[in-house]
Structures are given as C-alpha cells and as structure tokens.
C-alpha cells in the first residue's frame, strides 16, 4: 500500500523503491485522499477503485472536510466493492518529507523558514493522522529544498 499525493501516473516513492530495491510486490495499491467541499461524503460515493493491471490498483478516497482519514477502515469498506485486502498482511509505505533551505537562492528568507521548519517539526505525523498501524509501516525520507 503506497499512500501518495499523485492522482495520476506512478508514485515517485514507488519508482524510488523499485529503482533502489529492484523489486515490485505482487499486489500494489496506490491510495490517494481527495478533500470534498461537503462536510461528509456518503459511503457509496467515497471510494473509487481502478485496476491498472499487473496487480496494481489505484484507490481514490473522497472524504468531506469533517471526516478524518482512516486507511484500515477504508480498506474494509473497499470489501463492499469487491476489493478484498488481508489487513494482517498489508504493508504501508509513506513519504516523510524533510524540508531544507537552500544555501543560495532560497525562495524563503531565513526567519520565515525557521518558523516554517518549526511548525513542520511539531505537526502531527502522517501515520498517526491516517491511522496507519505502526507494525506494518515503512517511511521513506525525501529532502525538499526551498
């Protein structure tokens, strides 16, 4: 299971994984969460499952702004749509973005960057926000220069 911001095409994190490990799992799920303008999205409109072929699936989850994301619950709900996942065997991959300031020609001055870096540091972690079980989690770190 790859949590990704990319709604179309391949996840950069998945490409990085395949390039560095020369392996692709038998079943790959690319999951993207999309915010809706409504406070709640009915269950029947929430999940869209797309079979991309060769064991690769894309699940787009539409949630209202009052609905917290819950990946294990989403996978259980996908069972209604005929897509079954063994949650005991699921492994989750998520990107951990580390923001760094460029030494030269930075788009952000030093003080605003220090505030931004501090707020990023104290923000809730994505695995906790998405309710991802810690025992099946791999975080892949990426440096993003500003």
Number of C-alpha atoms within 10 A of each C-alpha: 21 19 22 19 14 13 15 9 8 12 17 13 19 21 13 12 15 13 11 9 9 9 9 14 10 8 13 17 22 24 23 17 20 15 15 16 11 12 11 16 19 11 11 10 10 19 20 14 17 13 11 11 8 9 12 16 18 21 21 17 20 21 23 17 15 13 14 12 18 14 21 16 11 16 17 15 17 18 11 10 12 9 12 12 15 8 13 8 8 15 16 19 20 19 19 15 13 13 16 14 18 12 8 7 9 13 11 13 11 11 9 10 17 14 11 13 16 11 11 14 12 8 9 10 11 14 21 11 12 15 14 19 15 11 10 13 15 15 14 14 12 12 11 11 12 15
